[in-house]
């Protein structure tokens, strides 16, 4: 009953947020509702591990579907990115390269429709001046990479020129449900407790941002999770170079939706491979090749303008001057010094991954967590990919990083004068939670620095195969086929006997 009650609160919060007014009207009330939803998420996650495994998965998936279905109500109320997606899809459908010109370009006037370019009455209803547009930064070319642009073409093709918010939200819901399905597959292949899907499936940010607000990051998350599904061979099959290439292509495709998944290719060295570094070379080469192929037609069409608004975005967000690295700023560092500290912190995390080689999902989640805490972005949905990977890694700490981003986002949108201080408190608290969780895992003996995974390892004496840890198998192992990975819940665990 506790799970049902918590899930019901989550569904109610999803409906309440989706049907509420835009952020500039609802203001901090929306953040309060998100906070209640986050507490329901925590309660439901804990309760799920008190249920039988199969029943828990069924209930979690059912709640996740309900949560996303009600998120379709209303129009996006905390972001207008969806409207840029719609415009880019419309432009490409009419044979124009999306990087060629900004929405305000005179040559694109004929493509302006009343939905994205409302009349005076429509602008007044949006509390905007006449001749407004729903599209953000209409004077700038698009910032989105080629795979994201290809997705915009697909959704536009399905919805047509008459597609409105609901078509993009429905596409986001389809993607997000696919991600949940991929997570269940990944948990099965990695021999993890399927109940860990609750960490992502009931995450408020996933339903609210990828469905209600329609953020394209949902596609990047789906591709990233897909990489960890194909990363391991099925039972009885051997490793192959083609699998490394497939992982590289999926991570590369995710990076061609949003750039930040590119750092995850390093986690390939943590897969249970006999020769990890050649695997990394193959995966990196595949990602690089895909990038070249995806950008080639756009480069031929518009040249260096394929960068779009990316340089301007980096300046706008103060990454080029070091002002974006808020936790470094809390230490009194600014400008180049803050940039150097941020780079060192991220490089240290990547170095830890390469040297200690934790299991690959945890390595990937750790890299993304470090990236978010180092860069302290305004956009909290950038951290949702870490939650998806944390579900596979059985590691709840990244949830704190997602939660930490929302007060800062609201502070920026609502012009709260102490926004930077609020961000430092929130992201700093998330950092402390991550560190405390790591210390706790170390004390419980859950972090050994060895590669883990379900790859089959031949026992030297018995000749039988053992799913699980694959690093340095040095002694004969007697296998009890009744053993299976235990549900570690939100804590730790070991192996348990199947009744």
C-alpha positions in Angstrom: 0.0 0.0 0.0 2.9 2.4 0.7 4.1 2.1 -2.9 0.6 2.6 -4.3 0.1 5.7 -2.2 3.5 7.2 -3.1 3.0 6.4 -6.8 -0.5 8.0 -6.7 1.0 11.2 -5.2 3.6 11.2 -8.1 0.9 10.8 -10.7 -1.2 13.6 -9.1 1.9 15.9 -9.0 2.6 15.1 -12.7 -1.0 16.1 -13.6 -0.9 19.2 -11.4 2.4 20.5 -12.9 1.3 19.7 -16.4 -2.0 21.5 -16.1 -0.6 24.4 -14.2 0.3 27.8 -15.7 3.6 28.8 -17.2 6.5 29.4 -14.8 6.3 33.1 -15.0 2.8 33.0 -13.6 3.0 30.0 -11.2 6.5 31.0 -10.1 7.8 29.2 -7.0 4.6 27.2 -6.6 5.8 24.9 -9.4 9.1 24.3 -7.6 7.1 23.4 -4.4 5.0 20.9 -6.4 8.2 19.4 -7.9 9.6 19.1 -4.3 6.5 17.1 -3.2 6.9 14.9 -6.3 10.5 14.3 -5.4 9.6 13.1 -1.9 6.9 10.8 -3.5 9.7 9.5 -5.8 11.9 8.7 -2.8 9.1 7.0 -0.9 8.0 4.9 -3.9 11.6 3.9 -4.6 12.1 2.6 -1.0 8.7 0.9 -1.0 9.4 -0.9 -4.3 12.2 -2.9 -2.7 9.8 -4.2 -0.1 7.6 -5.8 -2.7 8.2 -9.1 -4.5 10.4 -8.5 -7.6 7.9 -9.2 -10.4 5.0 -7.4 -8.6 7.3 -4.4 -8.0 8.3 -4.2 -11.7 4.7 -4.4 -12.9 3.6 -1.7 -10.4 6.5 0.5 -11.3 6.0 0.3 -15.0 2.2 0.9 -14.6 2.9 4.0 -12.4 5.5 5.2 -14.9 3.0 5.0 -17.8 0.3 6.8 -15.8 2.8 9.5 -14.7 3.7 10.2 -18.3 0.2 9.9 -19.7 -1.0 12.8 -17.5 2.1 14.8 -18.3 0.6 15.1 -21.8 -1.9 17.5 -20.4 -1.3 21.2 -21.2 1.5 22.9 -23.0 5.2 23.1 -21.8 5.3 25.5 -18.9 9.0 25.8 -17.9 10.7 25.6 -21.3 10.2 26.7 -24.9 12.8 24.4 -26.5 10.1 22.3 -28.1 9.2 25.1 -30.4 12.7 25.4 -31.8 12.5 21.6 -32.5 9.3 22.1 -34.4 10.7 24.9 -36.4 13.9 22.9 -37.3 11.7 20.0 -38.4 9.5 22.2 -40.5 12.5 23.9 -42.2 14.1 20.6 -43.1 10.8 19.2 -44.4 10.9 22.0 -46.9 14.4 21.1 -48.1 16.4 23.8 -46.2 19.4 22.9 -44.1 18.7 23.8 -40.4 22.1 25.4 -40.0 21.7 27.7 -43.0 19.8 30.6 -41.4 18.0 31.7 -38.2 14.2 31.7 -37.9 14.1 35.5 -38.4 15.9 35.3 -41.8 13.7 37.0 -44.5 14.1 34.1 -46.8 12.2 31.9 -44.3 9.2 34.1 -43.9 7.1 31.9 -46.0 7.5 29.0 -43.5 6.1 30.9 -40.6 2.8 29.5 -39.3 0.3 30.9 -36.8 1.3 28.4 -34.1 5.0 29.4 -33.9 4.4 33.0 -35.2 1.1 34.0 -33.6 -0.8 37.2 -34.6 -1.2 40.2 -32.3 -4.0 38.5 -30.3 -2.0 35.3 -29.9 1.0 37.3 -28.7 -1.2 39.2 -26.2 -2.4 35.8 -24.9 1.2 34.8 -24.4 1.9 38.2 -22.7 4.3 39.0 -25.5 4.6 42.1 -27.8 3.1 42.0 -31.3 5.1 40.1 -34.0 6.4 37.7 -31.4 7.4 34.1 -31.8 7.3 31.1 -29.5 10.8 30.1 -30.8 13.7 31.0 -28.4 16.6 33.0 -29.8 15.0 33.5 -33.2 17.9 35.6 -34.4 20.3 32.7 -34.0 20.9 29.5 -36.0 20.1 26.2 -34.3 22.4 24.7 -31.8 21.3 21.1 -32.1 23.6 18.4 -33.6 22.7 16.3 -36.6 21.0 13.3 -34.9 18.8 15.6 -33.0 17.9 17.4 -36.2 17.1 14.0 -37.8 14.8 13.3 -34.9 13.0 16.6 -35.5 12.5 15.6 -39.1 11.0 12.2 -38.0 8.5 13.8 -35.5 7.6 16.5 -38.0 7.0 13.9 -40.6 4.7 11.9 -38.3 2.8 15.0 -37.3 2.9 17.1 -40.4 2.9 20.9 -40.7 -0.2 20.9 -38.4 1.5 19.2 -35.5 1.4 21.1 -32.3 2.7 20.6 -28.7 0.9 17.3 -28.2 2.7 15.6 -31.1 6.1 16.4 -29.7 5.1 15.5 -26.2 3.7 12.1 -27.4 7.0 11.5 -29.2 8.8 12.2 -26.0 6.6 9.8 -24.1 7.2 7.1 -26.6 11.0 7.6 -26.3 10.9 7.6 -22.5 8.8 4.4 -22.3 11.3 2.8 -24.7 14.1 3.9 -22.3 12.3 2.2 -19.4 12.1 -1.0 -21.5 15.8 -0.7 -22.4 16.6 -0.3 -18.7 14.8 -3.5 -17.9 16.8 -5.3 -20.6 20.0 -3.8 -19.3 19.3 -4.8 -15.7 18.6 -8.3 -16.9 21.8 -8.5 -18.9 23.9 -7.1 -16.1 22.2 -9.5 -13.7 20.9 -6.7 -11.5 17.7 -6.4 -9.5 15.0 -5.3 -11.9 13.4 -3.2 -9.2 16.1 -0.6 -9.7 14.2 0.5 -12.8 12.1 2.6 -10.2 15.0 5.1 -9.9 14.5 6.3 -13.5 10.9 5.2 -14.2 9.4 7.3 -11.4 12.0 10.1 -11.6 10.0 13.4 -11.8 12.5 15.0 -14.1 12.2 12.3 -16.7 8.4 12.5 -17.0 8.2 16.3 -16.6 11.1 17.2 -18.9 11.1 14.5 -21.6 7.3 14.2 -21.9 5.6 17.4 -20.8 8.4 19.8 -21.9 9.4 17.4 -24.8 13.1 17.9 -24.3 15.2 16.0 -27.0 17.6 14.9 -24.2 15.2 11.9 -23.9 16.6 10.6 -27.2 20.1 11.0 -25.9 19.2 9.0 -22.7 17.6 6.2 -24.8 20.6 5.9 -27.0 23.0 5.9 -24.0 21.0 3.1 -22.2 20.9 1.2 -25.5 24.7 1.3 -25.5 24.8 -0.6 -22.2 22.3 -3.1 -23.4 24.5 -4.1 -26.4 27.7 -3.7 -24.4 27.5 -7.3 -23.1 27.1 -10.5 -25.1 24.0 -12.6 -24.6 24.5 -15.8 -22.6 26.7 -18.3 -24.5 28.0 -15.8 -26.9 31.6 -14.5 -27.2 32.9 -11.0 -27.2 33.4 -9.5 -30.6 34.8 -6.3 -32.1 31.4 -5.5 -33.7 30.0 -5.1 -30.2 32.5 -2.4 -29.3 31.7 -0.7 -32.6 28.0 -0.9 -31.7 28.6 0.7 -28.3 30.7 3.5 -29.9 28.0 4.2 -32.5 25.3 4.4 -29.8 27.3 6.7 -27.6 28.3 8.7 -30.7 24.7 9.0 -31.7 23.7 10.2 -28.2 26.5 12.8 -28.4 25.0 14.0 -31.7 21.8 14.7 -29.9 23.3 16.5 -26.9 27.1 16.8 -26.6 27.6 15.7 -23.0 27.2 11.9 -23.6 30.5 12.0 -25.6 32.5 11.6 -22.3 30.9 8.2 -21.7 33.0 6.5 -24.3 35.7 6.2 -21.6 33.5 3.8 -19.7 34.2 1.2 -22.4 37.4 0.3 -20.6 35.3 -0.8 -17.7 33.4 -3.4 -19.6 34.4 -7.0 -18.9 36.8 -7.3 -21.9 40.0 -9.3 -22.2 41.6 -6.3 -23.9 39.9 -3.1 -22.8 42.1 -0.5 -24.5 41.6 -1.9 -28.0 37.9 -1.9 -27.2 38.1 1.8 -26.4 39.9 2.5 -29.6 37.2 0.7 -31.6 34.4 2.4 -29.8 36.0 5.8 -30.1 36.7 5.3 -33.7 33.1 4.3 -34.4 31.8 7.4 -32.6 34.2 9.6 -34.5 33.3 8.0 -37.9 29.6 8.5 -37.2 30.2 12.2 -36.3 32.0 12.7 -39.6 29.3 11.0 -41.6 26.5 12.9 -39.8 28.0 16.3 -40.2 29.3 15.8 -43.8 26.2 16.8 -45.7 25.7 19.9 -43.5 29.3 20.9 -43.8 29.0 20.6 -47.6 25.8 22.7 -47.5 26.7 25.5 -45.1 30.4 25.1 -44.2 31.5 26.2 -40.7 28.0 27.5 -39.9 27.2 23.9 -38.7 28.4 25.0 -35.3 25.2 27.1 -35.1 24.7 28.9 -31.9 27.1 26.7 -29.9 29.8 29.3 -29.5 27.3 31.9 -28.5 25.7 29.5 -26.0 29.0 28.9 -24.3 29.6 32.6 -24.0 26.0 33.2 -22.8 26.3 30.5 -20.1 29.7 31.9 -19.1 31.6 28.7 -19.8 34.3 30.5 -21.9 35.1 32.9 -19.0 35.0 30.4 -16.2 32.0 32.0 -14.5 29.8 29.0 -14.9 31.8 26.7 -12.6 29.9 27.7 -9.5 31.4 25.2 -7.0 34.9 26.4 -8.0 33.7 29.9 -7.5 32.6 29.0 -4.0 36.2 28.3 -3.2 37.1 31.8 -4.3 38.3 30.8 -7.8 37.2 32.7 -10.9 38.1 33.0 -14.5 40.9 30.8 -15.7 41.6 29.4 -12.3 38.0 28.1 -12.0 38.2 26.6 -15.5 41.4 24.8 -14.6 40.0 23.4 -11.4 36.9 22.2 -13.2 39.0 20.5 -15.9 41.2 18.9 -13.2 38.2 17.6 -11.3 36.6 16.1 -14.4 39.9 14.6 -15.6 40.5 13.1 -12.2 37.2 11.3 -12.3 38.0 10.0 -15.8 41.4 8.9 -14.5 39.8 7.1 -11.6 37.6 5.3 -14.0 40.5 4.3 -16.3 42.7 3.1 -13.4 40.2 1.6 -10.9 37.8 0.3 -13.5 34.6 0.1 -11.6 31.7 -1.7 -13.3 30.8 0.2 -16.5 27.4 1.5 -15.6 28.7 3.0 -12.4 31.8 4.4 -14.2 29.5 6.1 -16.8 27.2 7.5 -14.1 30.1 8.7 -12.1 31.5 10.6 -15.1 28.2 12.2 -15.8 27.7 13.2 -12.2 31.2 14.7 -12.1 30.5 16.6 -15.4 27.3 18.1 -14.0 28.8 19.0 -10.6 31.8 20.6 -12.3 29.8 22.6 -14.9 26.8 23.3 -12.6 24.4 23.9 -15.5 21.2 25.9 -15.3 19.3 23.0 -17.0 18.5 20.3 -14.4 17.5 17.8 -17.1 21.1 17.4 -18.2 21.6 15.1 -15.1 18.7 12.7 -15.9 21.0 10.6 -18.0 23.1 9.9 -14.9 20.0 8.7 -13.1 19.3 6.2 -16.0 22.8 4.8 -15.8 22.6 4.8 -12.0 19.6 2.5 -12.2 21.8 -0.1 -14.0 24.6 0.6 -11.5 22.3 0.2 -8.4 23.5 3.6 -7.2 20.9 6.1 -6.0 23.2 9.1 -5.3 22.8 10.8 -8.7 19.2 11.5 -7.9 20.4 14.2 -5.6 22.2 15.9 -8.5 19.0 16.1 -10.5 17.1 17.5 -7.6 19.8 20.1 -6.9 19.5 21.7 -10.3 15.8 22.8 -10.0 16.1 25.6 -7.5 18.8 27.1 -9.6 16.8 26.8 -12.7 13.8 28.6 -11.1 16.1 31.2 -9.6 17.5 32.1 -13.1 14.1 32.1 -14.8 12.5 34.2 -12.0 15.4 36.6 -11.7 16.1 35.7 -8.1 19.0 37.9 -7.0 20.6 35.2 -4.8 20.5 32.6 -7.6 24.2 31.9 -7.6 24.4 31.4 -3.9 21.3 29.1 -4.0 23.0 27.1 -6.8 26.2 26.7 -4.8 24.2 25.5 -1.8 22.2 23.0 -3.8 25.0 21.6 -6.0 27.3 21.7 -3.0 24.8 19.6 -1.0 24.5 17.2 -3.9 28.3 16.8 -4.0 28.3 16.0 -0.2 25.6 13.4 -0.7 27.6 11.8 -3.5 30.8 11.8 -1.4 28.9 10.4 1.6 27.4 7.7 -0.5 30.8 6.7 -1.9 32.3 6.5 1.6 29.3 4.4 2.8 29.8 2.0 -0.1 33.5 1.8 0.6 32.8 1.0 4.3 30.3 -1.6 3.3 32.8 -3.2 0.9 30.7 -2.5 -2.2 33.4 -0.7 -4.1 36.4 -2.9 -4.9 37.8 -1.1 -7.9 37.3 -4.3 -10.0 35.4 -4.6 -13.1 32.0 -6.3 -12.6 29.5 -7.6 -15.0 27.7 -10.7 -16.2 30.2 -11.8 -18.7 30.9 -15.5 -18.5 34.2 -16.5 -17.0 35.4 -20.0 -17.1 36.3 -21.5 -13.8 39.8 -23.0 -14.0 38.9 -26.3 -12.3 35.2 -26.9 -12.9 35.1 -25.6 -16.5 31.7 -24.1 -15.8 30.8 -20.4 -16.2 30.1 -17.9 -13.5 28.1 -14.7 -14.1 29.3 -11.8 -12.1 32.7 -10.4 -11.2 35.2 -11.0 -14.0 38.3 -9.2 -12.8 41.3 -11.4 -12.1 39.7 -14.8 -11.6 42.7 -16.6 -10.1 41.3 -19.5 -8.1 39.0 -22.5 -8.8 35.4 -21.6 -8.2 32.7 -24.0 -7.2 29.5 -22.9 -8.7 26.1 -23.1 -7.0 23.6 -22.6 -9.8 20.9 -21.5 -7.4 22.8 -18.3 -6.6 21.5 -15.1 -8.1 22.3 -11.4 -7.5 20.3 -10.2 -4.6 18.1 -7.1 -4.6 20.3 -4.6 -2.9 17.5 -2.1 -2.4 18.7 1.4 -1.7 21.6 0.0 0.3 24.0 -2.9 -0.4 23.8 -6.6 -0.4 25.5 -9.8 -1.5 24.3 -13.0 -3.1 21.2 -14.8 -2.0 19.8 -18.2 -2.6 16.9 -18.7 -4.9 14.2 -20.6 -3.1 
